[in-house]
């Protein structure tokens, strides 16, 4: 998510009139016709898209209210961060380590997993308990995802 207040160059407590005036002023300023270099024209188009996005959120009272809650919760640091190449490599290394450890654990614990599987498949009570646990985990995950 972007910092829409920075894009429109306004204060978070600005009124709708200020939001609209800032949007119109910046939109005129970033008219691609005002620029001659191809790179500047491209940047102007990108900026206009960002202005449209910011205005769409901040000019709608309910959307602005939701954005402001998130803005305040993050102390104004709403910019999303992208993973760099180093972070991506670390993530891949962690995945490889986890998979290797899982294979090792599965190899040594395989006989216990078989016994547990047979026990669960032969007992309706254990099947029901397992189903309830899985449903609870799914509900928790969905609730946590919606809560963000």
C-alpha positions in Angstrom: 0.0 0.0 0.0 1.2 3.5 -0.8 1.3 6.6 1.4 -1.5 8.5 -0.3 -1.0 11.6 1.8 2.6 11.8 0.5 1.5 11.3 -3.1 -1.0 14.1 -2.8 1.4 16.2 -0.7 -1.1 16.8 2.0 -1.5 16.4 5.7 -3.5 13.4 7.0 -6.0 15.8 8.6 -6.8 17.6 5.4 -10.4 18.2 4.4 -12.0 16.9 1.3 -11.7 20.3 -0.3 -7.9 20.3 0.3 -7.7 16.7 -1.0 -9.6 17.6 -4.2 -7.5 20.8 -4.8 -4.2 19.0 -4.3 -5.3 16.2 -6.7 -6.4 18.7 -9.4 -3.2 20.8 -9.1 -0.9 17.8 -9.2 -2.8 16.1 -12.0 -2.4 19.3 -14.1 1.3 19.5 -13.2 1.9 15.9 -14.2 0.2 16.2 -17.6 2.5 14.2 -20.0 2.2 17.1 -22.5 4.3 19.2 -20.1 7.3 17.0 -20.5 9.5 16.5 -23.5 11.8 13.6 -22.6 10.3 10.1 -23.0 11.4 9.1 -19.5 9.8 12.2 -18.0 6.6 11.5 -19.9 6.6 7.9 -18.5 7.2 9.2 -15.0 4.3 11.7 -15.4 1.9 8.9 -16.5 3.0 6.8 -13.5 2.5 9.7 -11.2 -1.0 10.4 -12.6 -1.9 6.8 -12.0 -0.7 7.1 -8.4 -2.7 10.4 -8.0 -5.8 8.7 -9.3 -5.4 5.8 -6.8 -4.8 8.2 -3.9 -7.7 10.4 -4.8 -10.0 7.4 -5.2 -9.3 6.3 -1.7 -9.0 9.7 0.1 -12.0 11.3 -1.5 -14.4 8.5 -0.4 -15.2 8.9 3.3 -15.5 5.2 4.1 -12.4 4.2 2.2 -10.5 7.1 3.8 -11.6 6.0 7.3 -10.3 2.5 6.7 -7.1 3.8 5.2 -6.6 6.2 8.2 -7.0 3.3 10.7 -4.2 1.5 8.9 -2.2 4.7 8.5 -2.4 5.4 12.3 -1.7 1.7 13.2 1.6 1.8 11.1 2.5 5.4 12.3 2.4 6.6 8.7 4.7 3.9 7.4 2.3 2.3 5.0 4.7 1.8 2.2 5.0 -1.9 1.3 8.5 -3.2 1.2 9.6 -5.6 -1.5 12.0 -8.5 -0.8 15.5 -7.8 -2.1 17.5 -10.5 -3.7 19.3 -11.3 -0.5 16.0 -11.8 1.4 14.8 -14.0 -1.4 18.0 -16.2 -1.3 17.7 -16.5 2.5 14.0 -17.5 2.1 15.0 -20.2 -0.5 17.8 -21.5 1.8 15.3 -21.7 4.7 12.9 -23.7 2.6 15.6 -26.1 1.5 16.7 -26.6 5.2 13.1 -27.2 6.3 12.5 -29.7 3.5 15.7 -31.5 4.3 14.9 -31.7 8.0 11.3 -32.8 7.2 12.7 -35.6 5.1 15.1 -36.7 7.8 12.3 -36.6 10.5 9.9 -38.4 8.2 12.4 -41.2 7.5 13.1 -41.8 11.2 9.6 -41.3 12.4 7.8 -43.1 9.5 6.9 -46.2 11.5 5.2 -44.0 14.1 3.3 -42.1 11.4 2.0 -45.4 10.0 0.8 -46.5 13.5 -0.9 -43.1 14.1 -2.6 -43.2 10.7 -3.9 -46.7 11.3 -5.2 -45.7 14.7 -6.9 -42.6 13.4 -8.5 -44.4 10.4 -9.9 -47.1 12.7 -11.4 -44.8 15.3 -14.4 -42.5 14.5 -13.8 -40.5 17.7 -10.2 -39.7 16.7 -11.4 -38.8 13.1 -14.0 -36.4 14.6 -11.4 -34.8 16.9 -9.0 -34.4 14.0 -11.7 -32.8 11.8 -12.6 -30.4 14.6 -8.9 -29.4 15.1 -8.5 -28.9 11.3 -11.7 -26.7 11.1 -10.5 -24.6 14.1 -7.1 -24.1 12.4 -8.8 -23.0 9.2 -11.2 -20.6 11.0 -8.3 -19.1 12.9 -6.3 -18.6 9.7 -9.2 -17.0 7.9 -10.1 -14.8 10.9 -6.4 -13.7 11.2 -6.3 -12.9 7.5 -9.5 -10.9 7.5 -8.4 -9.1 10.7 -5.4 -7.6 8.8 
